[in-house]
Amino acid sequence: MVTVSPDYADNVKFADEWLPAQAGTDAALAMAMGHVILKENFIDRQVDYFDGYVKQYTDFGMLITLVEHPDGHGLVPGKFLTAADLPAEASRADAAFKTVIWDEATSAPAVPNGSMGFRYNEEDQGNWNLDLGELRPALTLLGQDGADGVEVALPCFEDPRGEGSVVRRGVPARLVEGRLVTTVFDLMLAQYGVGRDDLPGTWAAGYDDATVPYTPAWQAEITSVPAEACIRTAREFASNSEESKGRTMIIIGAGICHWFHADVTYRAIIALLMMTGCIGRNGGGWAHYVGQEKCRPMTGWFNMANALDWSRPPRTMIGTAYWYMHTDQWRTDGFSADRIKSPLSTGSLDGQHTADSVALAHRLGWMPFYPQFDANPLDLADEATAAVERGEYATPQDYIAARLKSGELKSSVEDIDARRTGRAP
């Protein structure tokens, strides 16, 4: 058992090894461990269990488009290639939501089961699963006929002041129906700085190269965890996962949640479990032990926290944005959203206040907010029902969608302090 903790806490005394990472630097340690795991278990040698797991249960084999950055940074990752981009597949239901792999069995693009495009239509009933059938996803395009190495620009946030920078790494890419593509796995190797022969870009000279993200030596200067300890832990993590078929577990409390961009830190840690086939395995995976996230009392907690004996469905949203907007904290907040934008941003956050970002996220359906609309929900429900009864709309949902599209109905968060009339909700 290995404990990562900035201080000698109670849990440390039970550990076989203590990695004293400085508070808030967990992502650097995780990225460096990922660097070691990817290099030694996917490049230097191939672990059959890991290879089979990531091909079936992750998006590592999915194809990603590479596009020219509008500000001259060169090629950058774009969107997933989808069935809508393939003439032979474009007419299928929800084709724009079906991801694509490069099938080694046929040396051609193919559409595997299981993506979101298989979830919500009658045509694909029974196919929303991860059964690959006869498909053999290629994790990498390196060595494939028609693939060449190209340089891509990737964002990096290693500056302690939060300033972003750009790193340039190489990936193998090929054209598919006129679009330049690579795989998620190839981009991951580039992001982690795991070099391969014949690819352009800036790469680390070895684990002891502290000048290039994300090597063990690089993380040592940030976390204070010795590079040797990082390497040893990564190797033991992968070795145990290989031998036990995924029975390696990471347990995390609320500490990381207290840091900005905690979600990205979580992703760096969860990626280790995905690489080594631990998610979904008994005795392995991700265990988060903060209160309501425990599975067993979930049903009881939902009933009490959401007052389900009083009304259904519950209106649940993130507390931070709720109080930030409803108590007018946003009025005295001088922090701008473009302060934290990627160095490869194309301007979508330029000039945006944090409150603008909250409003945009709700309008686009990325995040709930309550009250939802600038109309009383009881009045709105009555109006929608009446419109359906008059034969003007097929469903209440169609009525709401039409009013939103016309601009008659807006999100309440767009003018959070506006006075409303009508019945109290």
ZITAMO-V70209 format. One record per run of one state. SS is the DSSP state (H for helix, E for strand, C for the rest). FROM is the first residue (numbers start at 1). TO is the last residue. If there is no record, write none. Layout:
BEGIN
ss->SS from->FROM to->TO
ss->SS from->FROM to->TO
END
This chain:
BEGIN
ss->C from->1 to->1
ss->E from->2 to->4
ss->C from->5 to->9
ss->H from->10 to->14
ss->C from->15 to->16
ss->E from->17 to->19
ss->C from->20 to->25
ss->H from->26 to->43
ss->C from->44 to->47
ss->H from->48 to->57
ss->C from->58 to->61
ss->E from->62 to->68
ss->C from->69 to->74
ss->E from->75 to->80
ss->C from->81 to->81
ss->E from->82 to->82
ss->H from->83 to->85
ss->C from->86 to->94
ss->H from->95 to->97
ss->C from->98 to->98
ss->E from->99 to->99
ss->C from->100 to->100
ss->E from->101 to->103
ss->C from->104 to->107
ss->E from->108 to->110
ss->C from->111 to->115
ss->H from->116 to->118
ss->C from->119 to->121
ss->H from->122 to->124
ss->C from->125 to->136
ss->E from->137 to->137
ss->C from->138 to->147
ss->E from->148 to->156
ss->C from->157 to->164
ss->E from->165 to->176
ss->C from->177 to->178
ss->E from->179 to->183
ss->H from->184 to->192
ss->C from->193 to->200
ss->E from->201 to->201
ss->C from->202 to->215
ss->H from->216 to->223
ss->C from->224 to->226
ss->H from->227 to->244
ss->C from->245 to->248
ss->E from->249 to->252
ss->C from->253 to->255
ss->H from->256 to->258
ss->C from->259 to->261
ss->H from->262 to->275
ss->C from->276 to->284
ss->E from->285 to->288
ss->C from->289 to->290
ss->H from->291 to->293
ss->C from->294 to->297
ss->H from->298 to->305
ss->C from->306 to->318
ss->H from->319 to->326
ss->C from->327 to->328
ss->H from->329 to->332
ss->C from->333 to->335
ss->E from->336 to->336
ss->H from->337 to->340
ss->C from->341 to->352
ss->E from->353 to->353
ss->H from->354 to->363
ss->C from->364 to->372
ss->E from->373 to->373
ss->C from->374 to->376
ss->H from->377 to->389
ss->C from->390 to->395
ss->H from->396 to->406
ss->C from->407 to->410
ss->E from->411 to->411
ss->H from->412 to->415
ss->C from->416 to->425
END
